Amino acid sequence: MGQRIHRRRRHGRRLWIRNRRLASHTTSQQRLTDGISSKS
């Protein structure tokens, strides 16, 4: 079990950084879309 968690943690770190960048991008896009929808 310990090995599994360790492996997952190692992989998760890389994905986390990638997701973090994507998340910020998607959030900014969503804000723009939300503003447009709320305007109309």
mmJSON file of the N, C-alpha and C atoms, coordinates in Angstrom:
{"data_MODEL":{"atom_site":{
"group_PDB":["ATOM","ATOM","ATOM","ATOM","ATOM","ATOM","ATOM","ATOM","ATOM","ATOM","ATOM","ATOM","ATOM","ATOM","ATOM","ATOM","ATOM","ATOM","ATOM","ATOM","ATOM","ATOM","ATOM","ATOM","ATOM","ATOM","ATOM","ATOM","ATOM","ATOM","ATOM","ATOM","ATOM","ATOM","ATOM","ATOM","ATOM","ATOM","ATOM","ATOM","ATOM","ATOM","ATOM","ATOM","ATOM","ATOM","ATOM","ATOM","ATOM","ATOM","ATOM","ATOM","ATOM","ATOM","ATOM","ATOM","ATOM","ATOM","ATOM","ATOM","ATOM","ATOM","ATOM","ATOM","ATOM","ATOM","ATOM","ATOM","ATOM","ATOM","ATOM","ATOM","ATOM","ATOM","ATOM","ATOM","ATOM","ATOM","ATOM","ATOM","ATOM","ATOM","ATOM","ATOM","ATOM","ATOM","ATOM","ATOM","ATOM","ATOM","ATOM","ATOM","ATOM","ATOM","ATOM","ATOM","ATOM","ATOM","ATOM","ATOM","ATOM","ATOM","ATOM","ATOM","ATOM","ATOM","ATOM","ATOM","ATOM","ATOM","ATOM","ATOM","ATOM","ATOM","ATOM","ATOM","ATOM","ATOM","ATOM","ATOM"],
"id":[1,2,3,4,5,6,7,8,9,10,11,12,13,14,15,16,17,18,19,20,21,22,23,24,25,26,27,28,29,30,31,32,33,34,35,36,37,38,39,40,41,42,43,44,45,46,47,48,49,50,51,52,53,54,55,56,57,58,59,60,61,62,63,64,65,66,67,68,69,70,71,72,73,74,75,76,77,78,79,80,81,82,83,84,85,86,87,88,89,90,91,92,93,94,95,96,97,98,99,100,101,102,103,104,105,106,107,108,109,110,111,112,113,114,115,116,117,118,119,120],
"type_symbol":["N","C","C","N","C","C","N","C","C","N","C","C","N","C","C","N","C","C","N","C","C","N","C","C","N","C","C","N","C","C","N","C","C","N","C","C","N","C","C","N","C","C","N","C","C","N","C","C","N","C","C","N","C","C","N","C","C","N","C","C","N","C","C","N","C","C","N","C","C","N","C","C","N","C","C","N","C","C","N","C","C","N","C","C","N","C","C","N","C","C","N","C","C","N","C","C","N","C","C","N","C","C","N","C","C","N","C","C","N","C","C","N","C","C","N","C","C","N","C","C"],
"label_atom_id":["N","CA","C","N","CA","C","N","CA","C","N","CA","C","N","CA","C","N","CA","C","N","CA","C","N","CA","C","N","CA","C","N","CA","C","N","CA","C","N","CA","C","N","CA","C","N","CA","C","N","CA","C","N","CA","C","N","CA","C","N","CA","C","N","CA","C","N","CA","C","N","CA","C","N","CA","C","N","CA","C","N","CA","C","N","CA","C","N","CA","C","N","CA","C","N","CA","C","N","CA","C","N","CA","C","N","CA","C","N","CA","C","N","CA","C","N","CA","C","N","CA","C","N","CA","C","N","CA","C","N","CA","C","N","CA","C","N","CA","C"],
"label_alt_id":[null,null,null,null,null,null,null,null,null,null,null,null,null,null,null,null,null,null,null,null,null,null,null,null,null,null,null,null,null,null,null,null,null,null,null,null,null,null,null,null,null,null,null,null,null,null,null,null,null,null,null,null,null,null,null,null,null,null,null,null,null,null,null,null,null,null,null,null,null,null,null,null,null,null,null,null,null,null,null,null,null,null,null,null,null,null,null,null,null,null,null,null,null,null,null,null,null,null,null,null,null,null,null,null,null,null,null,null,null,null,null,null,null,null,null,null,null,null,null,null],
"label_comp_id":["MET","MET","MET","GLY","GLY","GLY","GLN","GLN","GLN","ARG","ARG","ARG","ILE","ILE","ILE","HIS","HIS","HIS","ARG","ARG","ARG","ARG","ARG","ARG","ARG","ARG","ARG","ARG","ARG","ARG","HIS","HIS","HIS","GLY","GLY","GLY","ARG","ARG","ARG","ARG","ARG","ARG","LEU","LEU","LEU","TRP","TRP","TRP","ILE","ILE","ILE","ARG","ARG","ARG","ASN","ASN","ASN","ARG","ARG","ARG","ARG","ARG","ARG","LEU","LEU","LEU","ALA","ALA","ALA","SER","SER","SER","HIS","HIS","HIS","THR","THR","THR","THR","THR","THR","SER","SER","SER","GLN","GLN","GLN","GLN","GLN","GLN","ARG","ARG","ARG","LEU","LEU","LEU","THR","THR","THR","ASP","ASP","ASP","GLY","GLY","GLY","ILE","ILE","ILE","SER","SER","SER","SER","SER","SER","LYS","LYS","LYS","SER","SER","SER"],
"label_asym_id":["A","A","A","A","A","A","A","A","A","A","A","A","A","A","A","A","A","A","A","A","A","A","A","A","A","A","A","A","A","A","A","A","A","A","A","A","A","A","A","A","A","A","A","A","A","A","A","A","A","A","A","A","A","A","A","A","A","A","A","A","A","A","A","A","A","A","A","A","A","A","A","A","A","A","A","A","A","A","A","A","A","A","A","A","A","A","A","A","A","A","A","A","A","A","A","A","A","A","A","A","A","A","A","A","A","A","A","A","A","A","A","A","A","A","A","A","A","A","A","A"],
"label_entity_id":["1","1","1","1","1","1","1","1","1","1","1","1","1","1","1","1","1","1","1","1","1","1","1","1","1","1","1","1","1","1","1","1","1","1","1","1","1","1","1","1","1","1","1","1","1","1","1","1","1","1","1","1","1","1","1","1","1","1","1","1","1","1","1","1","1","1","1","1","1","1","1","1","1","1","1","1","1","1","1","1","1","1","1","1","1","1","1","1","1","1","1","1","1","1","1","1","1","1","1","1","1","1","1","1","1","1","1","1","1","1","1","1","1","1","1","1","1","1","1","1"],
"label_seq_id":[1,1,1,2,2,2,3,3,3,4,4,4,5,5,5,6,6,6,7,7,7,8,8,8,9,9,9,10,10,10,11,11,11,12,12,12,13,13,13,14,14,14,15,15,15,16,16,16,17,17,17,18,18,18,19,19,19,20,20,20,21,21,21,22,22,22,23,23,23,24,24,24,25,25,25,26,26,26,27,27,27,28,28,28,29,29,29,30,30,30,31,31,31,32,32,32,33,33,33,34,34,34,35,35,35,36,36,36,37,37,37,38,38,38,39,39,39,40,40,40],
"pdbx_PDB_ins_code":[null,null,null,null,null,null,null,null,null,null,null,null,null,null,null,null,null,null,null,null,null,null,null,null,null,null,null,null,null,null,null,null,null,null,null,null,null,null,null,null,null,null,null,null,null,null,null,null,null,null,null,null,null,null,null,null,null,null,null,null,null,null,null,null,null,null,null,null,null,null,null,null,null,null,null,null,null,null,null,null,null,null,null,null,null,null,null,null,null,null,null,null,null,null,null,null,null,null,null,null,null,null,null,null,null,null,null,null,null,null,null,null,null,null,null,null,null,null,null,null],
"Cartn_x":[0.846,0.0,0.886,1.882,2.772,3.361,3.781,4.371,3.351,2.139,1.092,0.905,0.771,0.553,1.74,2.935,4.145,4.135,3.824,3.798,2.749,1.584,0.489,0.906,1.495,1.886,2.881,3.843,4.877,4.2,3.307,2.639,1.688,0.972,0.008,0.678,1.899,2.572,2.681,3.143,3.305,1.939,0.971,-0.368,-0.95,-0.669,-1.212,-0.735,0.559,1.114,0.444,0.296,-0.32,-1.772,-2.479,-3.895,-4.016,-3.078,-3.139,-3.098,-2.21,-2.104,-3.404,-3.892,-5.125,-6.305,-6.332,-7.436,-7.499,-6.369,-6.363,-6.861,-6.464,-6.872,-8.383,-8.877,-10.304,-11.133,-10.659,-11.414,-11.542,-10.454,-10.497,-11.47,-11.439,-12.353,-13.796,-14.018,-15.381,-15.878,-15.016,-15.418,-15.87,-15.139,-15.504,-16.869,-17.056,-18.329,-19.46,-19.171,-20.201,-20.612,-19.632,-19.935,-20.791,-20.481,-21.25,-22.696,-22.838,-24.178,-24.981,-24.327,-25.031,-25.421,-24.577,-24.877,-26.17,-26.251,-27.428,-28.492],
"Cartn_y":[-1.205,0.0,1.262,1.203,2.382,2.716,1.674,1.914,2.56,2.06,2.588,4.088,4.452,5.866,6.698,6.149,6.885,7.15,6.09,6.219,7.259,7.13,8.051,9.488,9.641,10.982,11.583,10.759,11.245,11.704,10.896,11.221,12.413,12.366,13.429,14.802,14.84,16.149,16.76,15.983,16.511,16.914,16.049,16.345,17.565,17.663,18.783,20.107,20.171,21.419,21.704,20.666,20.843,21.276,20.582,20.915,22.337,22.708,24.057,25.09,24.911,25.875,25.856,24.661,24.54,25.126,24.853,25.338,26.867,27.525,28.994,29.476,28.791,29.183,28.991,27.837,27.537,28.491,28.772,29.661,31.043,31.543,32.87,32.85,31.775,31.66,31.603,30.818,30.691,32.061,32.82,34.153,35.006,34.923,35.719,35.274,33.971,33.446,33.816,33.715,34.043,35.509,36.379,37.804,38.039,37.369,37.546,37.075,35.905,35.34,36.253,36.759,37.599,38.924,39.418,40.68,40.53,39.461,39.244,38.5],
"Cartn_z":[0.0,0.0,0.0,0.844,0.918,-0.451,-1.147,-2.476,-3.408,-3.341,-4.234,-3.968,-2.703,-2.361,-2.844,-2.612,-3.009,-4.523,-5.262,-6.729,-7.134,-6.553,-6.908,-6.562,-5.403,-4.967,-5.978,-6.377,-7.317,-8.615,-9.129,-10.388,-10.194,-9.084,-8.81,-8.789,-8.284,-8.211,-9.6,-10.55,-11.922,-12.484,-12.321,-12.843,-12.136,-10.829,-10.063,-10.653,-10.917,-11.486,-12.833,-13.632,-14.963,-14.783,-13.915,-13.688,-13.152,-12.299,-11.701,-12.831,-13.771,-14.886,-15.697,-15.996,-16.782,-16.002,-14.705,-13.872,-13.942,-13.783,-13.808,-15.177,-16.228,-17.573,-17.755,-17.336,-17.489,-16.623,-15.432,-14.537,-15.173,-15.736,-16.356,-17.538,-18.309,-19.448,-18.96,-17.913,-17.382,-16.916,-16.277,-15.802,-16.979,-18.067,-19.245,-19.765,-19.885,-20.395,-19.427,-18.143,-17.144,-17.298,-17.485,-17.624,-18.854,-19.936,-21.175,-20.959,-20.356,-20.151,-19.194,-18.178,-17.2,-17.872,-18.776,-19.463,-20.267,-21.048,-21.903,-21.109],
"occupancy":[1.0,1.0,1.0,1.0,1.0,1.0,1.0,1.0,1.0,1.0,1.0,1.0,1.0,1.0,1.0,1.0,1.0,1.0,1.0,1.0,1.0,1.0,1.0,1.0,1.0,1.0,1.0,1.0,1.0,1.0,1.0,1.0,1.0,1.0,1.0,1.0,1.0,1.0,1.0,1.0,1.0,1.0,1.0,1.0,1.0,1.0,1.0,1.0,1.0,1.0,1.0,1.0,1.0,1.0,1.0,1.0,1.0,1.0,1.0,1.0,1.0,1.0,1.0,1.0,1.0,1.0,1.0,1.0,1.0,1.0,1.0,1.0,1.0,1.0,1.0,1.0,1.0,1.0,1.0,1.0,1.0,1.0,1.0,1.0,1.0,1.0,1.0,1.0,1.0,1.0,1.0,1.0,1.0,1.0,1.0,1.0,1.0,1.0,1.0,1.0,1.0,1.0,1.0,1.0,1.0,1.0,1.0,1.0,1.0,1.0,1.0,1.0,1.0,1.0,1.0,1.0,1.0,1.0,1.0,1.0],
"B_iso_or_equiv":[0.0,0.0,0.0,0.0,0.0,0.0,0.0,0.0,0.0,0.0,0.0,0.0,0.0,0.0,0.0,0.0,0.0,0.0,0.0,0.0,0.0,0.0,0.0,0.0,0.0,0.0,0.0,0.0,0.0,0.0,0.0,0.0,0.0,0.0,0.0,0.0,0.0,0.0,0.0,0.0,0.0,0.0,0.0,0.0,0.0,0.0,0.0,0.0,0.0,0.0,0.0,0.0,0.0,0.0,0.0,0.0,0.0,0.0,0.0,0.0,0.0,0.0,0.0,0.0,0.0,0.0,0.0,0.0,0.0,0.0,0.0,0.0,0.0,0.0,0.0,0.0,0.0,0.0,0.0,0.0,0.0,0.0,0.0,0.0,0.0,0.0,0.0,0.0,0.0,0.0,0.0,0.0,0.0,0.0,0.0,0.0,0.0,0.0,0.0,0.0,0.0,0.0,0.0,0.0,0.0,0.0,0.0,0.0,0.0,0.0,0.0,0.0,0.0,0.0,0.0,0.0,0.0,0.0,0.0,0.0],
"pdbx_formal_charge":[null,null,null,null,null,null,null,null,null,null,null,null,null,null,null,null,null,null,null,null,null,null,null,null,null,null,null,null,null,null,null,null,null,null,null,null,null,null,null,null,null,null,null,null,null,null,null,null,null,null,null,null,null,null,null,null,null,null,null,null,null,null,null,null,null,null,null,null,null,null,null,null,null,null,null,null,null,null,null,null,null,null,null,null,null,null,null,null,null,null,null,null,null,null,null,null,null,null,null,null,null,null,null,null,null,null,null,null,null,null,null,null,null,null,null,null,null,null,null,null],
"auth_seq_id":[1,1,1,2,2,2,3,3,3,4,4,4,5,5,5,6,6,6,7,7,7,8,8,8,9,9,9,10,10,10,11,11,11,12,12,12,13,13,13,14,14,14,15,15,15,16,16,16,17,17,17,18,18,18,19,19,19,20,20,20,21,21,21,22,22,22,23,23,23,24,24,24,25,25,25,26,26,26,27,27,27,28,28,28,29,29,29,30,30,30,31,31,31,32,32,32,33,33,33,34,34,34,35,35,35,36,36,36,37,37,37,38,38,38,39,39,39,40,40,40],
"auth_comp_id":["MET","MET","MET","GLY","GLY","GLY","GLN","GLN","GLN","ARG","ARG","ARG","ILE","ILE","ILE","HIS","HIS","HIS","ARG","ARG","ARG","ARG","ARG","ARG","ARG","ARG","ARG","ARG","ARG","ARG","HIS","HIS","HIS","GLY","GLY","GLY","ARG","ARG","ARG","ARG","ARG","ARG","LEU","LEU","LEU","TRP","TRP","TRP","ILE","ILE","ILE","ARG","ARG","ARG","ASN","ASN","ASN","ARG","ARG","ARG","ARG","ARG","ARG","LEU","LEU","LEU","ALA","ALA","ALA","SER","SER","SER","HIS","HIS","HIS","THR","THR","THR","THR","THR","THR","SER","SER","SER","GLN","GLN","GLN","GLN","GLN","GLN","ARG","ARG","ARG","LEU","LEU","LEU","THR","THR","THR","ASP","ASP","ASP","GLY","GLY","GLY","ILE","ILE","ILE","SER","SER","SER","SER","SER","SER","LYS","LYS","LYS","SER","SER","SER"],
"auth_asym_id":["A","A","A","A","A","A","A","A","A","A","A","A","A","A","A","A","A","A","A","A","A","A","A","A","A","A","A","A","A","A","A","A","A","A","A","A","A","A","A","A","A","A","A","A","A","A","A","A","A","A","A","A","A","A","A","A","A","A","A","A","A","A","A","A","A","A","A","A","A","A","A","A","A","A","A","A","A","A","A","A","A","A","A","A","A","A","A","A","A","A","A","A","A","A","A","A","A","A","A","A","A","A","A","A","A","A","A","A","A","A","A","A","A","A","A","A","A","A","A","A"],
"auth_atom_id":["N","CA","C","N","CA","C","N","CA","C","N","CA","C","N","CA","C","N","CA","C","N","CA","C","N","CA","C","N","CA","C","N","CA","C","N","CA","C","N","CA","C","N","CA","C","N","CA","C","N","CA","C","N","CA","C","N","CA","C","N","CA","C","N","CA","C","N","CA","C","N","CA","C","N","CA","C","N","CA","C","N","CA","C","N","CA","C","N","CA","C","N","CA","C","N","CA","C","N","CA","C","N","CA","C","N","CA","C","N","CA","C","N","CA","C","N","CA","C","N","CA","C","N","CA","C","N","CA","C","N","CA","C","N","CA","C","N","CA","C"],
"pdbx_PDB_model_num":[1,1,1,1,1,1,1,1,1,1,1,1,1,1,1,1,1,1,1,1,1,1,1,1,1,1,1,1,1,1,1,1,1,1,1,1,1,1,1,1,1,1,1,1,1,1,1,1,1,1,1,1,1,1,1,1,1,1,1,1,1,1,1,1,1,1,1,1,1,1,1,1,1,1,1,1,1,1,1,1,1,1,1,1,1,1,1,1,1,1,1,1,1,1,1,1,1,1,1,1,1,1,1,1,1,1,1,1,1,1,1,1,1,1,1,1,1,1,1,1]
}}}
